[in-house]
Amino acid sequence: MALMCYFKSISDSSKQAIAVLIALILVSACCGDHQGEEVGNNCLETERRALLAIKSNMYDSGYWLSSWIGHDCCKWRGVACDSATGHVTSLDLHYPYEYDPMEEIIGVSEVNNFLAELKYLKYLDLSLNNFSAPVPNMIASLVHLEYLNLSNALFMGSIPPQLGNLSQLHSLDLGCCHSYSILSSDDLSWLSHITSLKYLDMSCVNLYEASTWLHQINLVPTLQVLLLKSAMLPPVPSPLPGFNLTSIVVLELFQYEWNISASMMRWLSNASKLEQLDLSRRGLGSLDFMGLQVALGALHNLKKLVLFDNKLQGEISVIMKNVSKTLQHLDLSWNSLSGEISAMFWSLPRQLEFLALDMNNIYGRFPRMLGNCTRLRHLSMQNTQITGDIPRTVGELVHLEYLDLSQNRITGEIPLNLGNLTNLVVLYLKGNNLDGSIPESFGNFVHLEELDISENNISGEIPKSFGELQNLLVLDLHANSISGQIPKMIGRIPTLRYLDASENHLTGDIPKTLGGLFSLQNLDLSSNNLNGPIPLTLANANYLQILTLSNNHINGSFPAFLCNLTSLLVIDLSNNYLSGRLPQCKSVFLFFLQSLHLNNNSISGRFPSFLETCDRLLTLDLGENKFSGEIPTWVGEHFPSLKFLSLRSNVFTGIIPENIGHLPSLQVLDLSFNSLSGRIPPSYTTILSLVTSIDLSHNKLSGEIPKEMMNLLGLRFLSLSNNRLTGRIPENIGVLRELESVDLSMNNFIGVIPSTLSVLHFLSHLNLSYNNLSGRIPTGNQFSTFNDLSIYVGNKDLCGAPLSECQAPTPQAGDEEDSEKLETILKIVFIVMGFIVGFWAYFATIILKKSIRDALFQMVDKIYDWIYVKLSLKFAKLKSKWQK
């Protein structure tokens, strides 16, 4: 059990080497079986008591350590003793039950100090627990330890350098990639004291302050496995040390964030025994292509090479020519390598079992010599640029378990002999230009778990042989031209969790046998020509989360059993022929519901009351139905996450509930084409700051546009047309800078068109027709693009382009007489001003000093000139206007 759990917590790249090492450790420790089944003397009483003390501080120990009773502790679970001395030599306390440490945290345990009493321990496993404390220094006193596993146990803080006292250690695992806590170290010099160390895992340990990490690890020549995945390593300083890791077999530097230079690659080329090398996920760094060639040419024993997501550029065939002929695993996916695919395949090692080339710039026709790679178990070439048809030689890869050719330009039909690949577990052919029908031979894939042939041009019917795929988990056929009925045999696949046959030409009823898919979580049959009612047998799909049957010809009523499927997240029955009233569901059953789409049916009745407690709703679309009555006030109270609300094209009456403006996450509100009356609620303050679209058109709303609507700074679409709204268009509408479409037509708005509309640079649609607007149409900016007469038609007092030019006002009787009176008044004003200025000028001449007099005269002259000019211009304009 311990070994099984240990293997689950490490990367696949090192399991083989680790298995050999652990076997050696266990043999040398003479521990026998870790389940305590060895034959020998009873354990020492002092050590038995120490074990019980240790148990008392372990979480949930009453269950998984229930065998810890009686006097012979050597027979207890996870305990092994030396058959000659009776001393406890092996203690396995890893938490045995499956859980995800990244999503859940088990109860806290504690490393009891009585552990130090087990002085003869050679094997100690504390992994997968929750200690939530630093690594105890006391562990360093167990000087006979050969195996120490502290991985993913939520230890935190600095790694104690006292671990260097464990000079007999063969295996040390401090990896913490599956837990929230992070171990760290700023100095790894203590490693050099562990002279027998063969296996070291410090994955996800924070080593950023350990500036000489490579130099210090290099001082451990016995190392065979070194795992530093995501270890937050600093860049390697120059000069590099002399290569001392002469025993290294497995090296994993996954997600090393710095550049790996040509000199570092040449340094690595000295690892003549290296069999597994992982340099994937460079992050911001890069890998020197020329240095890589040198290293690969020297690593003659390399069996596994992973360079995934490395920003590599260059000819892929160059890498192929330099890799070891013993290579079994090659991952070059998610790079920018280029080259012709046929030239590359000529260089493939015959021993190759794993080949991943996804997301590269590979081109050319699918090579027929691929059939020579008969040992291949994994072939992945997703999203490259390969063309041509799938050659029949692919059917010769009888050991193939994983085949991904999706998102390419592959044409032609699926070869019939593809059914020979009876070991296939995963088959992805998505996103190509394949045509023809699905071969019946697909029924031979008895081990198949995932099948995706979506987004092609495949026609014909779904093979009945699919019923033979008894291990199938995922079946995706969407976006093809498949016709005929859904085979009843599909309902006999007990493991099926995901079924998507949407966007095809399927006809007939939905088979009742689908109710036999007890594990089904996602069912999407949308956009077909299916008819008949929704089968009642689907009530058996207790794990169903997503049900999408939209865009079909399904009739009948909304099935009541959907109310009882407590796992449902999405129900989409839109664009069908459903009728009748919704059932009176007990809302507690639909507690997890996030999206409900019933739009474009003929459903009647009141607003669904069962939604009142569905407070996780994100989308609610009841549009294009026959719902009636008032919109309940609780709609604005119980949907804190609602983003999309559409009730359009129904028969709702009454007022719009004011608290709809209290929906904090709402982005789209569509209540158009109903019979709603009253005023637009003024509650659109900062609460609806996320709103991008409001459509209240085709109702009976009255009153003015609330000024609070101008707070919706993210608004892009606004339609209030076909109502009875009055008042003026808000002058500050220009603050809604994101507006793209505004429709205020067919109302009773008065006044001028606000000039601030011209500053809305994204505005592409405007309709102000059939109101009582007057004055000149603004010009410039966006209004220069609104040349369609229909935008302004029905406003008799509007003028300016594109309507007729505005006329100057006609003089009225008595205007000439008023002009003469104004002239007389101006003359009197000038005489009085002259007298005042002259008086003060004379007074200043007699009394004030010369410098002050000069300044005063200049100021008076300027004031007089300014007043004279202003009054003269004003008078001239008025006179000119009256003369016209």
Buried (B, 14 or more C-beta within 10 A) or exposed (E): EBBEBBBEBBBEBBEBBBEBBBEBBBEEBBBBEBBBEBEBBBBBEEBBEBBBBBBEBBBBBEEBBEBBEEEBBBBBBBBBBBBEEBBBBBBBBBBBEEEEBEEEBBEBBBBBEBBBBBBBBBBBBBBBBBBBBBBBEBBBBBEBBBBBBBBBBBBBEBBBBBBBBBEBBBBBBBBBBBBEBBBBBEBBBBBBBBEEBBBBBBBBBBBBEBBBBBBBBBBBBBBBBBBBBBBBBBBBEEEBBEBBBEBBBBBBBBBBBBBBBBBBBBBBBBBEBBBBBBBBBBEEBBBBBEBBBBBBEBBEBBBBBBBBBBBBEBBBBBBBBBBBEBBBBBBBBBBEBBBBBBBBBEBBBEBBBBBBBBBBEBBBBBBBEBBBBEBBBBBBBBBBBBBBBBBBBBBBBEBBBBBBBBBBBBBBBBBBBBBBBEBBBBBBBBBBBBBBBBBBBBBBBEBBBBBBBBBBEBBBBBBEBBBBBEBBBBBBBBBBEBBBBBBBBBBBBEBBBBBBBBBBEBBEBBBEBBBBBEBBBBBBBBBBEBBEEBBEBBBBBEBBBBBBBBBBEBBEBBBEBBBBBBBBBBBBBBBBEBBBBBBEBEBEBBEEBBBBBBBBBEBBBBBBBBBBBBBBBBBBBBBBBBBBEBBBEBBBBBBEBBBBBBBBBBEBBBBBBBBBBBBEBBBBBBBBBBEBBBBBBBBBBEBBBBBBBBBBBBBEBBBBBBEBBBBBEBBBBBBBBBBEBBEBBBEEBBBBEBBBBBBBBBBEBBBBBBBBBBBBEEBEEBBBBBBBBBBBBBEEBBBEEBEEEEBBBBBEEBBBBEBEEEEEEEEEEEBEEEBEEBEEEBEEEBEEBEEEBEEEBEEBEEEEEEEEBEEBBEEBEEEBEEEBEEBEEEBEEBBEEBEE
